[in-house]
Amino acid sequence: MLTIHKSSHYAAHLSTSGLIVESTHKSGGKLLRFDHLQFNEYVDALRTAIDNDESDALCRALLKD
């Protein structure tokens, strides 16, 4: 598993199953599978985010979806 974002609020990892996003304060998370229409966009956005605030906002949006 490759961690592409980690902050005090959220973590995002690439795994063999897809993109895993989780809150560091709550149990559980969300798996975005490779075949999801926006998979590449989310991974690219997390990798190129300007700062942790932007990455956290992306993680928060994905978890609410």
N, CA and C atoms as an extended XYZ file, in Angstrom:
195
Properties=species:S:1:pos:R:3:atomname:S:1:resname:S:1:resid:I:1 pbc="F F F"
N         0.856       -1.166        0.000 N   MET     1
C         0.000        0.000        0.000 CA  MET     1
C         0.907        1.235        0.000 C   MET     1
N         0.574        2.199       -0.823 N   LEU     2
C         1.337        3.429       -0.968 CA  LEU     2
C         0.511        4.590       -0.425 C   LEU     2
N         1.011        5.287        0.566 N   THR     3
C         0.316        6.447        1.125 CA  THR     3
C         0.597        7.658        0.249 C   THR     3
N        -0.466        8.299       -0.250 N   ILE     4
C        -0.283        9.492       -1.082 CA  ILE     4
C        -0.687       10.766       -0.353 C   ILE     4
N        -1.350       10.624        0.805 N   HIS     5
C        -1.674       11.791        1.638 CA  HIS     5
C        -1.878       11.320        3.063 C   HIS     5
N        -1.333       12.085        4.001 N   LYS     6
C        -1.565       11.799        5.413 CA  LYS     6
C        -1.468       13.111        6.170 C   LYS     6
N        -2.494       13.393        6.948 N   SER     7
C        -2.512       14.586        7.798 CA  SER     7
C        -3.103       14.180        9.144 C   SER     7
N        -3.323       15.153        9.991 N   SER     8
C        -3.916       14.846       11.292 CA  SER     8
C        -5.402       14.516       11.172 C   SER     8
N        -5.994       14.742        9.995 N   HIS     9
C        -7.429       14.500        9.800 CA  HIS     9
C        -7.746       13.336        8.863 C   HIS     9
N        -6.970       13.175        7.789 N   TYR    10
C        -7.281       12.190        6.759 CA  TYR    10
C        -6.026       11.474        6.270 C   TYR    10
N        -6.250       10.310        5.667 N   ALA    11
C        -5.181        9.566        5.006 CA  ALA    11
C        -5.744        8.972        3.720 C   ALA    11
N        -4.902        8.934        2.691 N   ALA    12
C        -5.290        8.346        1.409 CA  ALA    12
C        -4.170        7.409        0.967 C   ALA    12
N        -4.563        6.211        0.556 N   HIS    13
C        -3.596        5.185        0.178 CA  HIS    13
C        -4.007        4.552       -1.144 C   HIS    13
N        -3.010        4.229       -1.944 N   LEU    14
C        -3.240        3.418       -3.138 CA  LEU    14
C        -2.943        1.976       -2.770 C   LEU    14
N        -3.874        1.109       -3.087 N   SER    15
C        -3.696       -0.315       -2.801 CA  SER    15
C        -3.998       -1.106       -4.066 C   SER    15
N        -3.885       -2.388       -3.956 N   THR    16
C        -4.192       -3.239       -5.111 CA  THR    16
C        -5.684       -3.229       -5.429 C   THR    16
N        -6.508       -2.744       -4.500 N   SER    17
C        -7.955       -2.671       -4.706 CA  SER    17
C        -8.406       -1.333       -5.262 C   SER    17
N        -7.610       -0.272       -5.063 N   GLY    18
C        -7.982        1.056       -5.507 CA  GLY    18
C        -7.472        2.110       -4.547 C   GLY    18
N        -8.195        3.215       -4.456 N   LEU    19
C        -7.844        4.326       -3.576 CA  LEU    19
C        -8.646        4.201       -2.283 C   LEU    19
N        -7.945        4.128       -1.168 N   ILE    20
C        -8.595        4.039        0.142 CA  ILE    20
C        -8.442        5.392        0.833 C   ILE    20
N        -9.549        5.971        1.241 N   VAL    21
C        -9.543        7.239        1.961 CA  VAL    21
C       -10.196        7.007        3.305 C   VAL    21
N        -9.548        7.501        4.353 N   GLU    22
C       -10.085        7.300        5.697 CA  GLU    22
C        -9.849        8.528        6.564 C   GLU    22
N       -10.726        8.699        7.519 N   SER    23
C       -10.569        9.736        8.526 CA  SER    23
C        -9.691        9.172        9.631 C   SER    23
N        -8.804        9.987       10.160 N   THR    24
C        -7.966        9.519       11.257 CA  THR    24
C        -8.695        9.602       12.589 C   THR    24
N        -9.894       10.191       12.609 N   HIS    25
C       -10.671       10.349       13.839 CA  HIS    25
C       -11.843        9.379       13.949 C   HIS    25
N       -12.236        8.771       12.840 N   LYS    26
C       -13.378        7.862       12.840 CA  LYS    26
C       -12.956        6.533       12.228 C   LYS    26
N       -13.605        5.474       12.647 N   SER    27
C       -13.293        4.176       12.054 CA  SER    27
C       -13.957        4.045       10.691 C   SER    27
N       -13.392        3.210        9.873 N   GLY    28
C       -13.942        3.004        8.534 CA  GLY    28
C       -13.320        3.950        7.535 C   GLY    28
N       -13.806        3.899        6.338 N   GLY    29
C       -13.298        4.731        5.262 CA  GLY    29
C       -14.053        4.418        3.991 C   GLY    29
N       -13.436        4.743        2.870 N   LYS    30
C       -14.091        4.506        1.591 CA  LYS    30
C       -13.061        4.004        0.593 C   LYS    30
N       -13.475        3.048       -0.216 N   LEU    31
C       -12.643        2.510       -1.274 CA  LEU    31
C       -13.179        3.010       -2.608 C   LEU    31
N       -12.317        3.654       -3.366 N   LEU    32
C       -12.652        4.073       -4.719 CA  LEU    32
C       -11.934        3.110       -5.658 C   LEU    32
N       -12.691        2.258       -6.303 N   ARG    33
C       -12.103        1.202       -7.140 CA  ARG    33
C       -11.506        1.791       -8.423 C   ARG    33
N       -10.581        1.042       -9.011 N   PHE    34
C        -9.913        1.474      -10.239 CA  PHE    34
C       -10.889        1.753      -11.374 C   PHE    34
N       -12.018        1.065      -11.406 N   ASP    35
C       -12.969        1.230      -12.507 CA  ASP    35
C       -13.939        2.397      -12.313 C   ASP    35
N       -13.810        3.128      -11.203 N   HIS    36
C       -14.655        4.300      -10.968 CA  HIS    36
C       -14.322        5.369      -12.014 C   HIS    36
N       -15.326        6.071      -12.497 N   LEU    37
C       -15.130        7.065      -13.558 CA  LEU    37
C       -14.150        8.171      -13.178 C   LEU    37
N       -14.098        8.540      -11.911 N   GLN    38
C       -13.228        9.642      -11.491 CA  GLN    38
C       -11.989        9.175      -10.716 C   GLN    38
N       -11.657        7.905      -10.788 N   PHE    39
C       -10.515        7.375      -10.037 CA  PHE    39
C        -9.230        8.139      -10.361 C   PHE    39
N        -8.886        8.247      -11.645 N   ASN    40
C        -7.641        8.914      -12.039 CA  ASN    40
C        -7.626       10.380      -11.636 C   ASN    40
N        -8.762       11.044      -11.708 N   GLU    41
C        -8.831       12.452      -11.335 CA  GLU    41
C        -8.581       12.645       -9.840 C   GLU    41
N        -9.163       11.782       -9.008 N   TYR    42
C        -8.945       11.888       -7.561 CA  TYR    42
C        -7.480       11.626       -7.207 C   TYR    42
N        -6.888       10.597       -7.785 N   VAL    43
C        -5.488       10.279       -7.488 CA  VAL    43
C        -4.582       11.426       -7.934 C   VAL    43
N        -4.821       11.941       -9.126 N   ASP    44
C        -4.010       13.050       -9.633 CA  ASP    44
C        -4.177       14.294       -8.757 C   ASP    44
N        -5.404       14.578       -8.358 N   ALA    45
C        -5.650       15.750       -7.516 CA  ALA    45
C        -4.958       15.622       -6.161 C   ALA    45
N        -4.984       14.435       -5.572 N   LEU    46
C        -4.305       14.237       -4.291 CA  LEU    46
C        -2.788       14.338       -4.439 C   LEU    46
N        -2.262       13.845       -5.520 N   ARG    47
C        -0.804       13.891       -5.733 CA  ARG    47
C        -0.299       15.288       -6.050 C   ARG    47
N        -1.135       16.126       -6.657 N   THR    48
C        -0.692       17.458       -7.073 CA  THR    48
C        -1.275       18.574       -6.225 C   THR    48
N        -1.894       18.231       -5.117 N   ALA    49
C        -2.501       19.248       -4.248 CA  ALA    49
C        -1.449       20.241       -3.770 C   ALA    49
N        -1.859       21.474       -3.616 N   ILE    50
C        -0.958       22.547       -3.207 CA  ILE    50
C        -0.489       22.356       -1.764 C   ILE    50
N        -1.412       21.944       -0.883 N   ASP    51
C        -1.056       21.787        0.529 CA  ASP    51
C        -2.000       20.776        1.191 C   ASP    51
N        -1.797       20.545        2.480 N   ASN    52
C        -2.627       19.583        3.212 CA  ASN    52
C        -4.088       20.008        3.274 C   ASN    52
N        -4.350       21.298        3.307 N   ASP    53
C        -5.747       21.762        3.353 CA  ASP    53
C        -6.507       21.336        2.100 C   ASP    53
N        -5.862       21.465        0.951 N   GLU    54
C        -6.512       21.061       -0.297 CA  GLU    54
C        -6.708       19.540       -0.330 C   GLU    54
N        -5.695       18.802        0.078 N   SER    55
C        -5.810       17.341        0.117 CA  SER    55
C        -6.896       16.900        1.086 C   SER    55
N        -6.961       17.542        2.255 N   ASP    56
C        -8.001       17.213        3.228 CA  ASP    56
C        -9.392       17.489        2.667 C   ASP    56
N        -9.538       18.582        1.922 N   ALA    57
C       -10.832       18.912        1.321 CA  ALA    57
C       -11.241       17.834        0.303 C   ALA    57
N       -10.284       17.333       -0.467 N   LEU    58
C       -10.579       16.261       -1.424 CA  LEU    58
C       -10.991       14.988       -0.704 C   LEU    58
N       -10.276       14.658        0.365 N   CYS    59
C       -10.612       13.464        1.138 CA  CYS    59
C       -12.010       13.598        1.751 C   CYS    59
N       -12.289       14.773        2.326 N   ARG    60
C       -13.600       15.023        2.939 CA  ARG    60
C       -14.713       14.869        1.913 C   ARG    60
N       -14.505       15.407        0.713 N   ALA    61
C       -15.512       15.300       -0.347 CA  ALA    61
C       -15.732       13.843       -0.762 C   ALA    61
N       -14.653       13.105       -0.861 N   LEU    62
C       -14.781       11.698       -1.250 CA  LEU    62
C       -15.499       10.889       -0.193 C   LEU    62
N       -15.237       11.160        1.062 N   LEU    63
C       -15.908       10.420        2.134 CA  LEU    63
C       -17.391       10.747        2.232 C   LEU    63
N       -17.774       11.965        1.856 N   LYS    64
C       -19.193       12.351        1.891 CA  LYS    64
C       -19.959       11.808        0.696 C   LYS    64
N       -19.263       11.517       -0.387 N   ASP    65
C       -19.895       11.051       -1.633 CA  ASP    65
C       -20.566        9.711       -1.443 C   ASP    65
